[in-house]
Structures are given as structure tokens and as C-alpha cells.
Amino acid sequence: MQPSDLLPDNQNFAQINGVNVRKGTIGAFMLNCNNWLDPTMSQYQRAELEQEIRDSIPALKALGIFDFFQLKDLKLQQWLYNEFHIQ
């Protein structure tokens, strides 16, 4: 399967397992997690990142990403597991 088979250039969303998944969701999640790990982030910035991460979880679960990939950082892994029951 090619990326364009899932989302053609003229389409920004796909419905996967009953959830609308926006193009770029996985990339945004990865960048947000990377920034969340930055020790220089202010509390306000971290809270914004946490909300962005929270908002992406239903789409990521619909895609099954957590069935195939495990988060390497234990602090991030524990937060997501405790809040969303993701292992």
C-alpha cells in the first residue's frame, strides 16, 4: 500500500475504524512527544503539548500504532499508559 492509496493528495482525512484520522497525525504526534521530552519546556508549553498529544490518541489507537510500536522514553510511556491505558 502506498500513502496515496490511503489518502490521495486532495484528501486530508480518512475514516479508519470509525475515527476520522487527519493527514499528518503520526508526524505531529512524534514531534510533540519529542518536544515534550525537552527539559527546557515551560510548564505552559508542556501543557499545550500534552493537550495536542491527548487529542491525537483516538486516531493513533484507530490506526493501531500502539500495537506495533512501543514508546522508548519511560516517563512518556508511563504518562500515556496511566492516562490512556496504552502499553
DSSP file (Angstrom, degrees, kcal/mol; ACC not computed):
  #  RESIDUE AA STRUCTURE BP1 BP2  ACC     N-H-->O    O-->H-N    N-H-->O    O-->H-N    TCO  KAPPA ALPHA  PHI   PSI    X-CA   Y-CA   Z-CA
    1    1 A M              0   0    0      0, 0.0     3,-0.0     0, 0.0     0, 0.0   0.000 360.0 360.0 360.0 135.4    0.0    0.0    0.0
    2    2 A Q    >>  -     0   0    0      1,-0.1     3,-1.6     0, 0.0     4,-1.0  -0.709 360.0-114.3 -96.4 152.2    1.2    3.5   -0.9
    3    3 A P  H >> S+     0   0    0      0, 0.0     4,-2.6     0, 0.0     3,-0.7   0.874 118.3  57.7 -52.6 -37.7    0.4    6.5    1.3
    4    4 A S  H 34 S+     0   0    0      1,-0.2     5,-0.0     2,-0.2     0, 0.0   0.714  96.6  63.0 -69.6 -18.7   -1.6    7.9   -1.6
    5    5 A D  H <4 S+     0   0    0     -3,-1.6    -1,-0.2     2,-0.1     0, 0.0   0.848 111.9  36.9 -69.7 -33.6   -3.8    4.8   -1.5
    6    6 A L  H << S+     0   0    0     -4,-1.0    -2,-0.2    -3,-0.7    -1,-0.1   0.904 138.0  11.7 -82.6 -46.4   -4.9    5.7    2.0
    7    7 A L  S  < S-     0   0    0     -4,-2.6    -1,-0.3     7,-0.1    -2,-0.1  -0.872  76.1-148.4-137.5 101.5   -5.0    9.5    1.5
    8    8 A P    >   -     0   0    0      0, 0.0     3,-2.2     0, 0.0    -3,-0.1  -0.195  36.7 -99.2 -61.1 162.3   -4.8   10.9   -2.0
    9    9 A D  T 3  S+     0   0    0      1,-0.3    -5,-0.0     3,-0.0     0, 0.0   0.808 123.6  52.0 -54.3 -33.2   -3.2   14.3   -2.4
   10   10 A N  T 3  S+     0   0    0      2,-0.0     2,-0.4     0, 0.0    -1,-0.3   0.364  99.7  76.9 -88.8   6.8   -6.6   16.1   -2.5
   11   11 A Q    <   -     0   0    0     -3,-2.2     3,-0.1     1,-0.1    -4,-0.0  -0.957  48.3-179.2-122.2 135.7   -7.9   14.4    0.7
   12   12 A N        +     0   0    0     -2,-0.4    11,-3.2     1,-0.1     2,-0.3   0.569  68.0  44.9-107.8 -13.1   -6.9   15.4    4.3
   13   13 A F  E     -A   22   0A   0      9,-0.2     2,-0.3     2,-0.0     9,-0.2  -0.933  54.2-172.0-131.2 152.7   -8.9   12.9    6.3
   14   14 A A  E     -A   21   0A   0      7,-1.9     7,-3.4    -2,-0.3     2,-0.7  -0.990  26.2-126.8-137.9 144.9   -9.6    9.2    6.2
   15   15 A Q  E     +A   20   0A   0     -2,-0.3     2,-0.5     5,-0.2     5,-0.2  -0.832  33.3 177.2 -93.1 119.4  -12.1    7.2    8.3
   16   16 A I  E >   -A   19   0A   0      3,-2.9     3,-1.8    -2,-0.7    47,-0.1  -0.983  68.3 -17.3-127.2 121.9  -10.3    4.3    9.9
   17   17 A N  T 3  S-     0   0    0     -2,-0.5    -1,-0.1     1,-0.3     3,-0.1   0.864 129.5 -51.8  50.4  39.7  -12.1    2.0   12.4
   18   18 A G  T 3  S+     0   0    0      1,-0.2     2,-0.4    44,-0.0    -1,-0.3   0.521 117.9 107.6  81.0   6.2  -14.8    4.6   12.8
   19   19 A V  E <  S-A   16   0A   0     -3,-1.8    -3,-2.9    40,-0.1     2,-0.6  -0.957  70.9-124.7-119.9 133.6  -12.4    7.5   13.6
   20   20 A N  E     -A   15   0A   0     -2,-0.4     2,-0.5    -5,-0.2    -5,-0.2  -0.667  30.1-164.4 -74.1 119.7  -11.6   10.4   11.3
   21   21 A V  E     -A   14   0A   0     -7,-3.4    -7,-1.9    -2,-0.6     2,-0.3  -0.936   8.2-142.5-111.9 123.5   -7.8   10.4   11.0
   22   22 A R  E >   -A   13   0A   0     -2,-0.5     3,-1.7    -9,-0.2    -9,-0.2  -0.593  26.5-100.7 -87.2 143.9   -6.1   13.6    9.6
   23   23 A K  T 3  S+     0   0    0    -11,-3.2    -1,-0.1    -2,-0.3   -11,-0.0  -0.393 110.2  28.7 -57.3 132.1   -3.1   13.5    7.4
   24   24 A G  T 3> S+     0   0    0     -2,-0.1     4,-2.6    -3,-0.0    -1,-0.2   0.425  80.0 124.6  95.4   0.0    0.0   14.3    9.4
   25   25 A T  H <> S+     0   0    0     -3,-1.7     4,-2.3     1,-0.2     5,-0.2   0.914  74.9  45.3 -61.2 -45.1   -1.3   12.9   12.7
   26   26 A I  H  > S+     0   0    0      2,-0.2     4,-2.4     1,-0.2    -1,-0.2   0.928 114.4  48.3 -67.1 -44.2    1.6   10.4   13.3
   27   27 A G  H  > S+     0   0    0      1,-0.2     4,-2.3     2,-0.2    -2,-0.2   0.911 112.5  48.4 -61.7 -42.9    4.2   13.0   12.4
   28   28 A A  H  X S+     0   0    0     -4,-2.6     4,-2.7     2,-0.2    -1,-0.2   0.904 110.5  52.2 -64.6 -40.8    2.7   15.6   14.7
   29   29 A F  H  X S+     0   0    0     -4,-2.3     4,-2.6    -5,-0.2    -2,-0.2   0.929 110.4  48.1 -59.8 -46.0    2.4   13.1   17.5
   30   30 A M  H  X S+     0   0    0     -4,-2.4     4,-2.4     1,-0.2    -2,-0.2   0.916 113.5  46.2 -63.6 -43.8    6.1   12.2   17.1
   31   31 A L  H  X S+     0   0    0     -4,-2.3     4,-2.5     2,-0.2    -1,-0.2   0.903 112.6  50.6 -65.9 -40.2    7.2   15.8   17.1
   32   32 A N  H  X S+     0   0    0     -4,-2.7     4,-2.3     2,-0.2    -2,-0.2   0.901 111.2  48.4 -64.4 -40.4    5.0   16.7   20.1
   33   33 A C  H  X S+     0   0    0     -4,-2.6     4,-1.4     2,-0.2    -2,-0.2   0.920 110.9  50.9 -64.3 -43.2    6.4   13.7   22.0
   34   34 A N  H  < S+     0   0    0     -4,-2.4     4,-0.4     1,-0.2     3,-0.3   0.923 113.3  44.7 -59.9 -44.7   10.0   14.8   21.1
   35   35 A N  H >< S+     0   0    0     -4,-2.5     3,-1.4     1,-0.2    -1,-0.2   0.858 106.4  60.7 -67.9 -35.2    9.2   18.4   22.3
   36   36 A W  H 3< S+     0   0    0     -4,-2.3    -1,-0.2     1,-0.3    -2,-0.2   0.824 101.7  54.7 -59.5 -32.5    7.5   17.0   25.5
   37   37 A L  T 3< S+     0   0    0     -4,-1.4    -1,-0.3    -3,-0.3    -2,-0.2   0.595  80.3 110.4 -78.3 -11.5   10.8   15.4   26.4
   38   38 A D    X   -     0   0    0     -3,-1.4     3,-1.7    -4,-0.4    -3,-0.0  -0.526  60.4-153.0 -69.0 116.5   12.7   18.7   26.1
   39   39 A P  T 3  S+     0   0    0      0, 0.0    -1,-0.2     0, 0.0    -4,-0.0   0.649  90.6  64.1 -67.9 -13.5   13.7   19.7   29.7
   40   40 A T  T 3  S+     0   0    0      2,-0.0     2,-0.1     0, 0.0    -2,-0.1   0.501  75.4 116.6 -88.0  -2.5   13.7   23.4   28.8
   41   41 A M    <   -     0   0    0     -3,-1.7     2,-0.1    -6,-0.2    -5,-0.0  -0.406  66.4-125.3 -65.2 137.6   10.0   23.4   28.0
   42   42 A S     >  -     0   0    0      1,-0.1     4,-2.7    -2,-0.1     5,-0.2  -0.347  24.2-107.9 -74.6 165.1    8.0   25.6   30.3
   43   43 A Q  H  > S+     0   0    0      1,-0.2     4,-2.3     2,-0.2     5,-0.1   0.889 122.2  51.5 -60.4 -39.3    5.0   24.2   32.2
   44   44 A Y  H  > S+     0   0    0      2,-0.2     4,-2.0     1,-0.2    -1,-0.2   0.926 110.9  46.8 -63.9 -46.2    2.7   26.1   29.9
   45   45 A Q  H  > S+     0   0    0      1,-0.2     4,-2.4     2,-0.2    -2,-0.2   0.909 112.2  50.6 -63.1 -42.1    4.4   24.7   26.8
   46   46 A R  H  X S+     0   0    0     -4,-2.7     4,-2.7     1,-0.2    -1,-0.2   0.901 108.5  52.1 -63.5 -40.2    4.3   21.2   28.2
   47   47 A A  H  X S+     0   0    0     -4,-2.3     4,-1.9     2,-0.2    -1,-0.2   0.896 109.4  49.9 -63.2 -40.0    0.6   21.5   29.0
   48   48 A E  H  X S+     0   0    0     -4,-2.0     4,-2.1     2,-0.2    -2,-0.2   0.923 111.8  48.1 -62.9 -44.1   -0.1   22.6   25.4
   49   49 A L  H  X S+     0   0    0     -4,-2.4     4,-2.8     1,-0.2    -2,-0.2   0.905 108.6  54.3 -63.0 -41.5    1.9   19.6   24.1
   50   50 A E  H  X S+     0   0    0     -4,-2.7     4,-2.8     1,-0.2    -1,-0.2   0.886 108.1  49.5 -61.1 -38.4    0.0   17.3   26.4
   51   51 A Q  H  X S+     0   0    0     -4,-1.9     4,-2.5     2,-0.2    -1,-0.2   0.914 110.8  49.3 -67.2 -41.3   -3.3   18.5   25.0
   52   52 A E  H  X S+     0   0    0     -4,-2.1     4,-1.1     2,-0.2    -2,-0.2   0.910 113.0  47.8 -61.9 -41.5   -2.1   18.0   21.4
   53   53 A I  H >X S+     0   0    0     -4,-2.8     4,-1.0     2,-0.2     3,-0.7   0.937 111.1  50.8 -64.6 -46.5   -0.9   14.5   22.3
   54   54 A R  H >< S+     0   0    0     -4,-2.8     3,-0.9     1,-0.2    -2,-0.2   0.918 107.8  53.6 -55.1 -45.4   -4.3   13.8   24.1
   55   55 A D  H 3< S+     0   0    0     -4,-2.5     4,-0.4     1,-0.2    -1,-0.2   0.776 108.6  49.9 -63.5 -26.4   -6.2   14.9   21.0
   56   56 A S  H <X S+     0   0    0     -4,-1.1     4,-2.3    -3,-0.7     3,-0.3   0.649  87.1  86.5 -87.4 -15.0   -4.2   12.6   18.7
   57   57 A I  H <X S+     0   0    0     -4,-1.0     4,-2.9    -3,-0.9     5,-0.3   0.893  84.2  52.7 -59.0 -46.7   -4.7    9.4   20.8
   58   58 A P  H  > S+     0   0    0      0, 0.0     4,-2.2     0, 0.0    -1,-0.2   0.916 113.1  45.3 -57.0 -41.2   -8.0    8.3   19.4
   59   59 A A  H  > S+     0   0    0     -4,-0.4     4,-1.9    -3,-0.3    -2,-0.2   0.910 113.3  49.5 -67.4 -41.3   -6.7    8.5   15.8
   60   60 A L  H  X>S+     0   0    0     -4,-2.3     5,-1.9     1,-0.2     4,-0.8   0.884 111.7  48.8 -66.5 -37.8   -3.4    6.7   16.8
   61   61 A K  H ><5S+     0   0    0     -4,-2.9     3,-0.7    -5,-0.2    -1,-0.2   0.912 109.0  53.3 -65.6 -41.7   -5.4    3.9   18.5
   62   62 A A  H 3<5S+     0   0    0     -4,-2.2    -2,-0.2    -5,-0.3    -1,-0.2   0.870 109.1  49.3 -60.7 -36.4   -7.6    3.6   15.4
   63   63 A L  H 3<5S-     0   0    0     -4,-1.9    -1,-0.3    -5,-0.1    -2,-0.2   0.688 110.0-127.2 -74.5 -18.5   -4.5    3.2   13.3
   64   64 A G  T XX5 +     0   0    0     -4,-0.8     3,-1.6    -3,-0.7     4,-0.6   0.690  58.7 146.7  80.8  19.2   -3.2    0.5   15.7
   65   65 A I  H >>< +     0   0    0     -5,-1.9     4,-2.2     1,-0.3     3,-1.0   0.850  68.7  53.9 -60.3 -35.0    0.1    2.3   16.1
   66   66 A F  H 34 S+     0   0    0     -6,-0.4    -1,-0.3     1,-0.3    21,-0.1   0.584  99.0  64.2 -78.7  -7.5    0.5    1.2   19.8
   67   67 A D  H <4 S+     0   0    0     -3,-1.6    -1,-0.3     1,-0.1    -2,-0.2   0.666 116.9  27.3 -80.0 -18.4    0.0   -2.4   18.7
   68   68 A F  H << S+     0   0    0     -3,-1.0     2,-0.4    -4,-0.6    -2,-0.2   0.669 119.2  49.6-115.9 -25.7    3.2   -2.2   16.7
   69   69 A F     <  -     0   0    0     -4,-2.2     2,-0.4     2,-0.0    -1,-0.2  -0.940  59.8-155.2-125.4 141.6    5.4    0.4   18.4
   70   70 A Q        -     0   0    0     -2,-0.4     2,-0.2    -3,-0.1    -3,-0.0  -0.929  28.1-114.1-113.7 137.8    6.5    1.0   22.0
   71   71 A L        -     0   0    0     -2,-0.4     6,-0.1     1,-0.1    -5,-0.0  -0.517  20.2-153.7 -70.4 134.1    7.5    4.3   23.3
   72   72 A K  S    S+     0   0    0     -2,-0.2     2,-0.5     5,-0.0    -1,-0.1   0.858  72.6  80.3 -79.1 -37.8   11.1    4.3   24.3
   73   73 A D     >  -     0   0    0      1,-0.2     4,-2.6     2,-0.0     5,-0.2  -0.604  68.4-152.9 -77.4 123.1   11.0    7.0   27.0
   74   74 A L  H  > S+     0   0    0     -2,-0.5     4,-2.8     2,-0.2     5,-0.2   0.857  92.4  53.1 -66.8 -36.7    9.7    5.6   30.2
   75   75 A K  H  > S+     0   0    0      2,-0.2     4,-2.2     1,-0.2    -1,-0.2   0.935 114.3  42.0 -64.6 -45.7    8.3    8.8   31.6
   76   76 A L  H  > S+     0   0    0      2,-0.2     4,-2.5     1,-0.2     5,-0.2   0.907 114.7  52.0 -65.7 -42.4    6.3    9.4   28.4
   77   77 A Q  H  X S+     0   0    0     -4,-2.6     4,-2.5     1,-0.2    -2,-0.2   0.920 110.6  47.5 -60.4 -45.6    5.3    5.7   28.3
   78   78 A Q  H  X S+     0   0    0     -4,-2.8     4,-2.9     2,-0.2     5,-0.3   0.910 111.0  51.2 -64.4 -42.8    4.0    5.8   31.9
   79   79 A W  H  X S+     0   0    0     -4,-2.2     4,-2.4     1,-0.2     5,-0.3   0.945 114.0  43.5 -60.0 -48.7    2.1    9.0   31.3
   80   80 A L  H  X S+     0   0    0     -4,-2.5     4,-2.7     2,-0.2     6,-0.8   0.884 115.0  49.5 -66.8 -37.9    0.3    7.6   28.3
   81   81 A Y  H  X S+     0   0    0     -4,-2.5     4,-2.1     4,-0.2    -2,-0.2   0.947 113.8  45.2 -65.5 -46.5   -0.3    4.3   29.9
   82   82 A N  H  < S+     0   0    0     -4,-2.9    -2,-0.2    -5,-0.2    -1,-0.2   0.893 122.9  35.3 -64.6 -39.8   -1.8    5.9   33.0
   83   83 A E  H  < S+     0   0    0     -4,-2.4    -2,-0.2    -5,-0.3    -1,-0.2   0.850 137.8  15.4 -84.2 -35.2   -3.9    8.3   31.2
   84   84 A F  H  < S-     0   0    0     -4,-2.7    -3,-0.2    -5,-0.3    -2,-0.2   0.366  95.8-116.7-124.4   2.6   -4.9    6.2   28.1
   85   85 A H     <  +     0   0    0     -4,-2.1     2,-0.5    -5,-0.4    -4,-0.2   0.906  60.2 154.5  58.3  44.2   -4.1    2.6   29.1
   86   86 A I              0   0    0     -6,-0.8    -1,-0.2    -9,-0.2    -2,-0.1  -0.886 360.0 360.0-103.2 131.0   -1.5    2.4   26.3
   87   87 A Q              0   0    0     -2,-0.5    -1,-0.1    -3,-0.1    -6,-0.1   0.395 360.0 360.0-110.6 360.0    1.3   -0.1   26.7
